[in-house]
């Protein structure tokens, strides 16, 4: 029995309003997020941070070697026999507290107290500016240590990762997706050697920085503040006269701000791309839609599956054209109707030619197989 040739369906026949409405609902209810991470070794090896630290070191060294001392007076009431020195403050305090007087000789004009104010003067490094330096030293030490560990475990590569998650609803179901893509590339041998040489030089420079850090850590000021367990300061720094007028402290303040910003930038390396600000997320949204169309088209019946996918193909085509044209215009690229139609027409002709070539190859193979079969059958005829 001869097989009937399948007829191509008209485009209007494929169009389905129900499928189109379902696509629109999918997009209207869509809520998605996109994140990316990038770790480019070639960029992180700029060593700009090392330049900043080396520049500041001589200024910091001057401050640490000439740390400011404050004179603190402590007032305590002690028994008179324990007093080593009677000061003007002691006499004034005694006149205010007659109950401290034990005996009084009015003829001789003598007053014998049983208790008296004792004023102790003591020098200390515990002032705000020195606590700032104490905090800065800790920040520098931690920063240099982390950078040194990075160089020890350095792996010359460039890696990127992209994460996407989305959720939406149709008229009958809730749909969600999670996607993660990672890529890693390796530079050429020439680039590798260049960066290795830079790392070797950087390690020598870091050694000099660590010598500075060690010297500052053994200063009298740092030892005293460490022993006193003083707390580190929190940003923002209070702008005292020393910060406003002393050029060495101004350099120290700039370095402190630089380290704060540097660490914050590293903490925020995972970037969130908002849907309305980046068209790239729109392409992932469209990819989510394609995945849903494939999922929704899966059927036990090949005929039903083919028909459902052809219906979705139309709405996907319109959506893709809209998104592509929108992105081109957002990027400042003008495209005319004629150019767009020519592109679509060109792709359509290319696909039809491929199908004709494929069909012709099948005919040739079939004819060749039949000729070979008939030739073998001649021996039996």
C-alpha positions in Angstrom: 0.0 0.0 0.0 1.5 3.3 -1.0 2.2 5.9 1.7 0.5 9.3 1.4 2.9 12.3 1.4 2.4 14.4 4.6 1.3 18.0 3.8 2.9 21.1 5.3 0.5 23.0 7.5 -0.2 26.6 7.0 1.2 29.0 9.6 -2.3 30.3 10.5 -3.2 26.7 11.3 -0.4 26.4 13.8 -1.2 29.7 15.6 -2.9 28.9 18.9 -4.4 31.7 21.1 -4.5 29.5 24.2 -0.7 28.9 23.9 -0.1 32.6 23.3 -2.1 33.5 26.4 -0.2 31.0 28.4 3.1 32.5 27.3 1.9 36.0 28.3 0.9 34.8 31.7 4.2 33.1 32.1 6.1 36.3 31.4 3.8 38.5 33.5 4.2 36.4 36.6 7.9 35.8 36.1 10.2 36.8 39.0 13.9 36.1 38.6 17.4 36.9 39.9 20.8 36.8 38.3 24.2 36.8 40.0 27.7 36.6 38.6 31.2 36.1 40.1 34.4 36.8 38.3 38.0 36.0 39.4 40.6 37.3 37.0 44.1 36.5 38.2 45.6 38.8 35.7 43.6 41.7 37.2 44.3 40.8 40.8 48.0 40.8 40.1 48.2 44.5 39.5 49.8 45.0 42.9 48.3 48.5 43.2 47.7 47.7 46.9 51.4 47.1 47.4 52.2 50.5 45.9 49.8 52.1 48.4 51.4 50.4 51.4 55.0 51.1 50.4 54.2 54.8 49.9 52.7 55.1 53.4 55.4 53.1 55.3 57.9 56.0 55.8 55.2 58.3 57.1 53.8 55.6 59.4 57.3 54.8 60.6 57.8 58.5 61.7 54.6 58.4 63.7 55.3 55.1 65.4 58.9 56.2 66.4 57.5 59.5 67.8 54.2 58.3 69.3 52.4 61.0 71.3 52.2 60.6 75.1 49.5 62.0 77.2 49.8 63.0 80.9 47.0 61.6 83.0 46.4 62.7 86.6 44.7 60.2 89.0 43.3 61.6 92.2 42.8 59.2 95.2 42.2 59.8 98.9 44.8 58.0 101.1 45.9 58.0 104.7 48.1 61.0 105.5 51.1 58.8 106.4 51.1 57.3 103.0 51.4 60.7 101.2 54.7 61.3 99.7 54.0 64.8 98.4 51.5 67.4 99.3 50.4 69.5 96.4 48.3 72.6 96.0 45.4 70.3 94.9 45.8 68.5 98.2 45.5 71.7 100.2 42.5 72.9 98.2 40.7 69.5 98.6 41.4 69.5 102.4 39.8 73.0 102.8 36.7 71.5 101.2 36.7 68.5 103.4 37.2 69.5 107.1 36.3 66.0 108.2 39.7 64.8 106.9 41.3 66.9 109.7 42.4 64.9 112.7 44.0 67.6 114.8 44.4 71.4 114.6 46.8 73.7 116.5 45.4 77.2 116.2 48.4 78.8 118.0 51.0 77.2 115.7 48.6 77.3 112.7 49.2 73.6 112.1 46.7 71.2 110.7 47.2 67.4 111.0 44.9 65.5 108.7 44.2 61.8 108.9 43.3 61.6 105.2 44.4 63.7 102.2 44.1 63.9 98.5 47.0 62.3 96.6 47.5 63.3 93.0 49.4 60.8 90.8 50.6 62.0 87.4 51.2 59.2 84.8 52.2 59.2 81.2 50.1 57.0 78.8 49.9 56.2 75.1 46.2 55.5 75.5 44.8 58.4 73.4 42.5 58.3 70.4 45.2 59.0 67.7 47.3 56.1 69.1 44.3 53.8 69.2 43.8 54.7 65.5 47.4 53.7 64.8 46.9 50.5 66.8 43.9 49.7 64.7 45.6 50.6 61.4 48.6 48.4 62.3 46.2 45.4 62.9 44.5 46.1 59.5 47.8 46.3 57.7 49.1 43.1 59.4 45.9 41.2 58.5 45.8 42.5 55.0 49.4 41.7 54.2 49.0 38.2 55.7 46.0 37.5 53.5 47.7 38.7 50.4 50.8 36.6 51.2 48.6 33.5 51.6 46.9 34.3 48.2 50.3 34.4 46.5 51.3 31.1 48.2 48.1 29.4 46.9 48.1 31.3 43.6 46.5 29.5 40.7 46.9 31.3 37.4 43.5 31.1 35.9 40.5 33.2 35.0 37.1 31.9 36.2 33.6 33.1 36.0 30.3 31.8 37.4 26.7 32.7 36.7 23.7 31.9 38.8 20.1 32.3 37.7 16.9 31.5 39.5 13.3 32.2 38.5 9.8 31.4 39.3 6.4 32.0 37.7 2.9 30.7 37.3 0.7 29.6 34.4 -3.1 29.1 34.5 -2.6 25.6 36.0 0.8 25.3 37.6 3.8 26.9 39.4 7.1 26.7 37.6 10.7 27.3 38.9 14.2 26.9 37.7 17.8 27.1 39.1 20.8 27.4 36.9 24.6 27.6 37.6 27.2 28.0 34.9 31.0 27.9 35.6 33.9 28.5 33.2 37.7 28.5 33.8 40.4 29.5 31.3 44.1 29.3 31.5 46.5 31.9 30.0 49.4 31.2 27.7 52.9 30.1 28.9 54.2 33.6 28.1 51.6 35.2 30.4 52.3 32.6 33.0 56.0 33.4 33.1 55.4 37.1 33.3 53.0 36.8 36.2 55.3 34.4 38.0 58.1 36.9 37.8 55.9 39.6 39.2 54.8 37.4 42.1 58.5 36.7 42.9 59.2 40.5 43.0 56.1 41.1 45.0 57.2 38.6 47.7 60.4 40.5 48.1 58.5 43.8 48.5 56.1 42.1 51.0 59.2 41.0 53.1 60.2 44.7 53.5 56.6 45.5 54.5 56.7 42.8 57.2 59.9 44.2 58.6 58.2 47.5 59.1 55.2 45.8 60.7 57.5 43.9 63.0 59.3 47.1 64.0 56.1 48.9 64.8 54.7 45.9 66.7 57.7 46.1 69.1 57.3 49.8 69.8 56.6 51.0 73.3 53.2 52.4 72.3 51.9 49.2 70.7 53.2 47.1 73.6 51.4 49.3 76.1 48.1 49.3 74.2 48.3 45.6 73.7 48.8 45.0 77.4 45.9 47.3 78.2 43.6 45.3 75.8 42.4 48.5 74.2 39.6 48.2 71.7 40.0 49.0 68.0 38.3 52.1 66.7 35.3 51.9 64.4 34.9 54.0 61.2 34.4 56.8 60.6 37.5 58.3 62.1 37.0 61.3 64.4 38.8 64.2 62.7 40.9 65.7 65.6 43.4 68.5 65.1 46.2 66.0 64.6 44.4 64.4 61.6 43.7 67.8 60.2 47.1 69.3 60.6 49.7 66.6 60.8 50.8 65.4 57.2 52.0 62.0 58.5 48.6 61.3 60.0 46.9 62.4 56.8 48.8 59.8 54.9 47.8 57.2 57.6 44.2 58.2 57.3 44.2 57.8 53.5 45.7 54.3 53.9 43.1 53.4 56.5 40.3 54.5 54.1 41.9 52.6 51.2 42.1 49.3 53.1 38.4 49.7 54.2 37.2 50.2 50.6 39.5 47.5 49.3 38.1 44.9 51.7 34.5 46.0 51.1 35.0 45.6 47.3 36.3 42.1 47.8 33.3 41.2 50.0 30.9 42.5 47.3 32.5 40.6 44.4 29.3 38.6 43.9 27.2 41.0 41.9 23.5 41.0 41.5 22.1 42.1 38.1 18.7 43.6 38.3 16.3 42.7 35.6 15.4 46.2 34.6 19.1 47.4 34.4 20.7 44.6 32.4 19.2 43.0 29.2 21.3 39.9 29.7 18.9 38.7 32.3 16.1 39.0 29.7 17.9 36.4 27.6 18.0 34.0 30.6 14.3 34.7 31.2 13.7 33.8 27.5 15.7 30.6 28.0 13.6 29.8 31.0 10.5 30.2 28.8 12.0 27.9 26.1 12.8 25.2 28.8 9.2 25.4 30.0 7.8 25.1 26.4 9.9 21.9 26.0 8.7 20.5 29.3 5.1 21.3 28.5 5.3 19.8 25.0 6.6 16.4 26.2 3.9 13.8 25.5 3.6 10.0 24.9 2.2 10.8 21.5 4.9 11.9 19.1 2.2 13.5 16.9 0.7 15.5 19.9 4.2 16.5 21.0 5.2 17.8 17.5 2.0 19.8 17.3 2.4 21.3 20.7 6.0 22.3 20.1 5.2 23.9 16.7 2.6 26.0 18.5 5.1 27.1 21.1 7.7 27.7 18.3 5.6 30.6 16.9 5.2 32.4 20.2 8.9 31.9 20.9 9.9 33.3 17.5 7.9 36.5 18.1 9.3 36.8 21.7 12.9 36.3 20.4 12.5 38.8 17.6 11.1 41.4 20.1 13.9 40.8 22.6 16.7 40.8 20.0 15.5 44.0 18.4 15.1 45.6 21.8 18.6 44.8 22.9 20.1 46.1 19.6 18.3 49.4 20.0 19.4 49.6 23.7 23.0 49.1 22.6 22.7 51.9 20.1 22.5 49.7 17.0 19.8 50.7 14.5 18.1 48.0 12.4 15.6 48.6 9.7 12.6 46.5 8.8 14.3 45.4 5.5 17.4 44.3 7.3 15.4 42.3 9.8 13.3 40.7 7.1 16.4 39.9 5.0 18.0 38.1 8.0 14.9 36.0 8.6 14.5 35.3 4.9 18.2 34.3 4.6 17.9 31.8 7.6 14.7 30.4 6.2 16.2 29.8 2.7 19.3 28.2 4.4 17.1 25.8 6.4 15.0 24.8 3.3 18.2 24.1 1.3 19.5 22.0 4.1 16.3 20.0 4.1 16.4 19.5 0.3 20.1 18.4 0.5 19.2 16.0 3.3 16.3 14.6 1.3 18.4 14.2 -1.8 21.1 12.3 0.2 18.5 9.9 1.5 17.2 9.3 -2.1 20.8 8.6 -3.3 21.5 6.2 -0.5 18.2 4.4 -1.0 18.8 4.2 -4.8 22.4 2.9 -4.3 21.1 0.3 -1.9 18.4 -0.9 -4.3 20.8 -1.1 -7.2 23.2 -3.2 -5.1 20.4 -5.4 -4.0 19.1 -5.9 -7.6 22.6 -6.7 -8.7 23.0 -9.4 -6.1 19.6 -10.8 -7.0 20.7 -11.3 -10.7 22.7 -14.4 -9.6 19.4 -16.0 -8.4 17.3 -15.1 -11.4 
